[in-house]
């Protein structure tokens, strides 16, 4: 399995793009990817909170994280903030955590 979500640019967050296509499993492609690899808790959630408004309501944003706390903390943050945790996909290093913006 690749250690990058499709279209991920190493070291940078991808900008929002029009026409995001579903991946092979039918999960919509994220419009924004946040690279929090190597960052410790609570930085991945802080990065997500700062950037979630960059995507339209109902769109997907992805957080790439390898801190063990992120695997449970990001979905918990989603529930607390009324966003949807769509999927946590294991990567060679960490996870790609997909969130659907709720409001």
N, C-alpha and C positions, 0 to 999 in steps of 0.2 A: 504494500500500500504506500502511496506517495506521502511524503511529509508535508505537502502543501495542498491547500484546497485549490481546486481548478481556478486558474487565473490569478493566483496569489503572487504578488511581487515581494520578494524577500526584503525585509527591513522597512517596508512602507505599507501604509494602508491604502487599498485601492479606492479611488474616488467612486462616487455614485455614477452609474452608467445606465443609459436607457436600453431597453430590450434585453434584459437579463433572461437567459434561457434556463429551463429546468435541466438538472443533471440527468444521468442515465437512470437514476432511481426515481425520477419524477419530483424530487425536491427542488423548489425554485432556487435558482442561483442567487447568492447574496449580492446586493447592490453595493455594500461596503464591507470590507474585510479589515478587522482591527488586529494587528500583529502585536500580541501581548506575550509572545514567547520569551522566556527568560525573566519575565516580570513576576514579582511575588504579590500575594494578596495584600491589600485590596486593589492594587493597580489595575488588573484586568476589568474589574467592575467599574472603577472610576473612568477608565477609558471608554467603556461601553456607555455609561451614563452621559458622558460629554458628547458622544457622537451619534446616539440613537436618533436624534432629530434630523440627521442628514438623510434619512430614508423616509419615504412616504408611509403613512399609516397602512398597515397590511403588508409592507415589504419586509424582506429578510436582510438582516445584518449578521455577520459572522465574527466571532471572537476566536482567534487562535491563541491558545494558552497551554502552558505545560506545568503550571503550579497545581499540585494536587487539589488544593482548595477550590480552584476554579470549576472543576467538574461538578461540584455540588452547589457552590455559592452562586454561580451565574444563573442556573435554573431557579434557585430560591429567590434571587433578586427579581427575575422575570415575574414570578408569581406575586411577589410583594408589590411590584410596580404595574401590574396588569398588562404585561407583555406575554407573548407565548413562547415557551421553550419548544422549538420545533424538533431539534435533533442534536445529539452529541455524537460526533463521528470521531473514533480514535484515529490518531495519526501516528507515524513512527515516533514522533516526539510530541506528546500532549494530545490535544483534542481540537477539533473545529466545532464550536458550539454555535448553532444557528438559532436566532431569535427573530420572531415576527413582531414588528412594532404594533402595539395595541392602541395607542392614542397619540 
